[in-house]
């Protein structure tokens, strides 16, 4: 039975498409997705895998078919047909890759924008920083020689580095800011609101987190594989990375930029906790560090305000707390120094 070549081509095309689509979604090459931004990257990666598998099978299939179909037969010593070129075929195999590359470029740009890569507010804030920095440098140059002139400051500050807020949340302050310092060969995470310093990155789940990233010595790169984000830490310049963790767990933090002899050991952990567990961790850190800057704030609290978070656990009601505060005030009122 002779099967028409058109039907064979159609069946092969359908099988090729199905196999490519299945493998593009079930390749298992990506780690767990632990952030709100991860599905954007995963979608782009899966699309690229689908196209790559389809092209690979198509090209290799044609090569295998041609090697078998047009192989030299035993006893055949003649030359092959003199094929000089095929303009339509050359246009076809040039146009297809060009279209694919253009489509992936548009898609990746859309992903970058939706992840906050183009942050209009960051650009506006950055323009204000340029104006302030330029004015300061000019004023300094009138009174004394400034080590950093305005053009140099402007050149360093023209572009907002990093990934900002989601376009829907532009202009909103993050729920949590963390200062990140990269140095040979460790990451140091500082929480400005509390003064906590940690070697691990603790973040609450389902909260908008902004990482302010700097480098002390050489260029490092903060890479969070499970969150699908990576940002360079540049000496003398702050970059930002804004993300929203979604899955509680412990994940790797890796330096992805060769930074010296022990670059491979510059690793730590990102610990994503529920908001309640994160708050408990913060209180634990503050309690174990009396020298924290936040002690000043705690010292100014009344007994009622300070003890109220622990009232239920201690079995103390609000009346007892008020009475305690009243006794304290009375003692202070009747106290006379010697």
N, C-alpha and C positions, 0 to 999 in steps of 0.2 A: 504494500500500500504506500503510495506516494503522498506524503503530507506536504501541502503547499508551504513554501518558504516563508510567506507572509504570516501564516498561522504559527509556525515555529518561532519566528521573531517575536510575535505578540505574546506567546506563552513565556518565552525566555524573559521578556521585559517585565511581565507581571511577577514572575518568580524573583527576579532581581530586585524589584521594588519592595516586595514583601519581606525578603531576607534583610535588605538594608534597613527598612523601617523597624523590624523586630530587633536587630542587633543594635541599632542606634539608641533604642530605649532600654535595652537589657545587657549592656556591655559590662556593667559592674566595675567600672574603672574609677568611679568617684567615691570618696568617703561620704559619711553621713552628712546630710545638709542640716546645719544647726543655726542658720540665721535667716532672716527675712529676705536678704539679698541673694542667698544661695540659689533659689529656683531660677533667677534670671540667668546666672552663669551656667547652670545645668542645662537649661533650655538651649542656649547657644552651643554648648559643647555637644549635646545630643544631636543637634542639627548638623554640626560639622562631622560628627561620627557617621551619621546616616549618609551624607553625601560622599564621604571618603570611602565607606564600605561599598557603596554603589559603583563609584568610579573604579575602585580596585577590582571588584568582581568583573566589571565590564571589560576593562583593559586586559586583565589576565585571562579572561575567558576568550577574548578575541585572539590573544597570542597563542593559547593552547589549541584553539580551533584551527588557526592558520598553520601552526607547526604540524598538525596531523593531516589536515586537508591538502596542504600544498607541499608535503614532504617529497623528497626525491625518491622515485620508484626504483626498484632494482633494475639495473641495465639501462636506465635512462641517463645518457651523458649529454643531453642537449642543454642549451642555456635557457634560463627563465625568460618570460616575456619582458621586452624593454619598456618598463613603465617609467615615464619621465615626470609625472606629476598629475595632481588632480585638484584644480583650483576650488571647486565647490567643497570637496572634502577638507581642504586646508582651512577654508573659511569656517566650516562647521566646527572643527576641533579647536579653532582659536576663539570663536564666539562663545562656545559653551563654557570653557573655563573663565573667560572674562566676565560673563554674566553671573556665574557662581560667585566669583570673588567680589564683584560689585554688590550682589545681594547680601553676602555675609558682612561686608563692610557697613552697609546700611543697618543691618540687624544688630551688629555689635555696637554701633553708635547709639542705637535706641536703647540697648541694654545699659550702656554706660550712662546715658542721660537719666534713665529711670532709677539707677542706683545712686544718683546724686553727683555724678562726675562733673556735670555742668551745673554749678551752684551759683545762680545770679546774686544771691545775698552775699556769698563769700567774695565775689568779685567787687560788690559795692563796698563791703567792709574793707577789702584790700585797697580800694582806691582811697578810702579815708586814711588808711595807714600810710599810703604813699604820700599824701598831702602833709600829714603830720610829720613824717620822717623827713621829707624834703624841707619843710619849714624849719625844723630843728637844725638840720645840717647847715642851712643858709645862715641862720642866726648865729650858730657856732662859728662859722667862717668869718663873720664880721668881728668877733671878739678875739678869737684865737684860731689857730690852725686846726681844722677838724680832721680826725683820722679817717673819716668816711664821708665823702662828699655826696651831695644830693643825687647826682646821676647814678652813682654806684648803688645807693639805697634803692632808687627807683628801678634799676635793672634787676635787683634781687627780689623786688616785691611786686612786679607787674602781674604775675600769674599766681592764682590761688592754687596751691599744691594739695592734692588729695581728693577724697570723695566726700562730699558734703551730705546734706539732708536729702531725703526723698523729695522730689518736686512738689508733692502735696503738703510737705511739712516745712518748706522753705520759710525762714523767718521765725520759726519756733525754736526756743532754746532746748537743748537736749535734756533728758532726764538725769543724766549723769555724765560728768566730764572726768577723764583720767589723763594725767600727764605721763607720757611714756618716754623714757630715756634709754637709748641704746648705747652701749659702750663695750669695748673689748673685755670680756666676752659674756655679757649678761644683759638682761632687760630689767629695768627698774620701773615700777608702776606707783605713781603718787596720786592720791585722791585729794584734790585741793580743798574740798569742802570740810574734810575731817582731819587732814594732815597725815593720814595713814600712808605708810610706805610698805610696799610688798614686792616680793620677787615673783609672785604669781598674779595673773590677771583675773580678778574676781569681777563678775558682772551679773546683774539681775536679769532674769529672763523676761522677754516681752517689754523691755524698756529701751528707749532710744539712748545709745551710748556714743559719746564722742571721744576719740583718742587724739590727744595733741602730742605729736611725735617729734622728738628731737634726737640728735646724735651728739655724743661728747667728743668723739675722736675721728672716726672714719665713717663712710657711708655704710649703713646697715639697711636691712629691709625686713619690716615686720610682716610676717606671713602667717595667716590663720587659715589653714587648708579647709577645715570643716565649715568655715564661714564664707569661703570663696573670696576673700579680700586680701590684698597685699599692698603695702605702702612703704616707700623708701624713707629712711630716717637720714636726714642730710645735716651735716655740721653747719651751724650758723643760720639755719633756716627751719622754721616749724612747718610741718605738714599735718594734715588732718585726715582722720578716717572715721566715718560715722556709720554705725551699724546697729542692728537690732537682733540680739540673740533670741532664739526661740526654743531651743531644746536644752534643758538642764543636763549637765554632764561635764566631764573633764576632757579637754581637747589640747592639741599640741600648739605651741607657739614657736615658730622657727625663724631664724634669720636666713633670708633667701639671697643675701648678697655676700660674696666672698670678702671677708673683713679681716683676715689674718690667719695665723697658724692654727688657732683653735676655733675657727669658724664653725666647724661641725658640732662643737659642744655648746653653741649658743642657742640653747633650747630651754623652754620652760612650759608652764601649763596655763591654759585659760579655763577657769572654773565658772561655769554658768549655773546659778542657783535660782530658786524661786525668790521673789522679792522678800518674802518673810525670812528665808534662810540668809539672804544677803544682808538684811538689816541685822540679823543676829550676829553674823560675822563681823559687821562694822562695830557693833557694841562690844564684842569680844576683843577686837583689836584695840579699841579705845580703853577698855578696862585693863588690858595688859600693858598699856603704854601711858603711864601717868605724865610723861613729858610731852605728850601730844599737844599741838597748838589748840586743839579743841577743848582741852581742859579748862581754858579760860572761860569759855562759854558755859561749860557745865558748872563751874564754880559760882557763876552768877545766878544760877537757878535757885528758886525757892525749894524748900524741902518737899512741898507738895508736887511741884513740877518735876523735881528730880526723881521722886519715888513713885509717881503715878504709873510709869510703864511697868513697874514691878508690883503694883498694889495687888492685882489679882493673884499673882503667884505667891505673894507673902501673906495673903489673907487679910489685908488691911483695907478698910473701906474709906471713902472720901471723908467721912466725919472724923475718923481718927487722924487722917492726914491734915485736916484743917485744925484740929486740936493741937497737933504737933507744931504746926506753923505758929499758932497763937502762943503756945508756951515758949517757943524760940524768941518771938517778938517781945514777950514780957520779960524774959531774962535779959535780952539786950537792952531794954528800956531801963531796968533797975541796976544795971551793971555800972559801977563807978571805978575808974582806975585808981590805984594806990598813988 
